[in-house]
Amino acid sequence: MRKLKGLEDVISYSTVSWILGRDGWSFDTKEGDGQPDPVNGFHHISQVYFLSKPDYVGNFTVPVLFDKQTKQIVNNESPEIIRMLNSEVGTRNS
C-alpha cells in the first residue's frame, strides 16, 4: 500500500527479524532478515511500544504504523493500516 500510494519518501519502512528472541522481535540485521529502525535506532519492537506508552501491557505485534512527530503508535493492525492509507492519504504519484 505504501508503494502503491507513492509514500516511500514519507513513510519509512523497516522489518523485524523472523527469529523471536528472548527480548521479543528485534530489528536484528545479523541473524534473520531484520532491517535497522531508521526512526529511533531501536533494537526491539517493544521499545517502540514503550516509547508510545511507557506503561504498555500486552503483546508486541507488527506491523506498526508509528508517528515520529508525536512519538505514538498510530495503529498496529494490518487491515486497519491499509484502510487508513487507502482512505485518508491521497496518491502522491498523480
C-alpha positions in Angstrom: 0.0 0.0 0.0 2.9 2.3 0.8 4.4 1.8 -2.6 1.0 1.9 -4.4 0.2 5.3 -2.8 3.7 6.6 -3.6 4.6 7.2 0.0 8.1 5.7 0.1 9.6 9.2 0.8 7.1 9.9 3.6 6.7 6.6 5.4 9.9 4.8 6.2 10.0 1.0 6.4 11.9 -1.5 8.4 11.4 -5.1 9.3 11.9 -7.2 12.3 13.9 -10.5 12.2 11.9 -13.7 11.8 13.7 -15.0 14.8 11.7 -14.4 18.0 14.4 -13.8 20.6 14.4 -13.6 24.4 13.5 -9.9 24.2 10.9 -10.3 21.5 11.0 -9.3 17.9 14.2 -7.4 17.0 15.5 -5.2 14.2 18.4 -7.6 14.1 20.4 -7.4 10.8 22.9 -10.1 11.8 20.5 -13.0 12.1 17.2 -13.3 10.3 16.1 -10.6 7.8 15.6 -7.6 10.1 16.3 -4.1 9.0 17.5 -1.3 11.2 15.0 1.0 12.8 15.5 4.3 10.8 13.4 6.4 13.1 14.6 5.8 16.7 17.5 3.4 16.2 15.8 0.9 18.5 16.9 -2.8 18.7 13.5 -4.3 19.6 9.8 -3.5 18.6 9.0 -3.5 22.3 11.0 -0.2 22.6 8.6 1.4 20.1 5.6 0.3 22.2 7.2 1.7 25.4 8.1 5.0 23.8 4.5 5.4 22.7 3.1 4.2 26.0 5.6 3.7 28.9 3.1 1.6 30.9 2.1 -0.6 27.9 1.0 -4.1 28.9 0.3 -6.5 26.1 1.8 -8.2 23.1 4.4 -6.5 20.9 3.0 -7.1 17.4 3.8 -6.0 13.9 3.1 -4.2 11.7 3.3 -0.8 13.5 2.4 2.5 12.0 4.3 5.0 14.1 4.0 8.8 14.0 7.6 10.0 14.6 6.5 13.6 15.4 4.1 12.6 18.2 6.1 9.5 19.1 2.9 7.5 19.2 1.8 4.2 17.6 -1.0 5.2 15.3 -2.1 1.6 14.6 -0.8 -2.0 14.7 -3.4 -3.9 12.7 -2.7 -4.6 9.0 -6.2 -4.3 7.7 -6.7 -1.0 9.5 -3.4 0.4 8.4 -4.3 -0.4 4.8 -7.7 1.2 5.2 -6.2 4.3 6.7 -3.7 4.7 3.9 -6.3 4.0 1.3 -8.9 6.4 2.5 -7.0 9.1 4.4 -3.9 9.6 2.2 -4.1 10.7 -1.4 -1.9 9.2 -4.0 1.3 11.2 -4.5 2.1 9.7 -7.9 -0.7 11.6 -9.7 
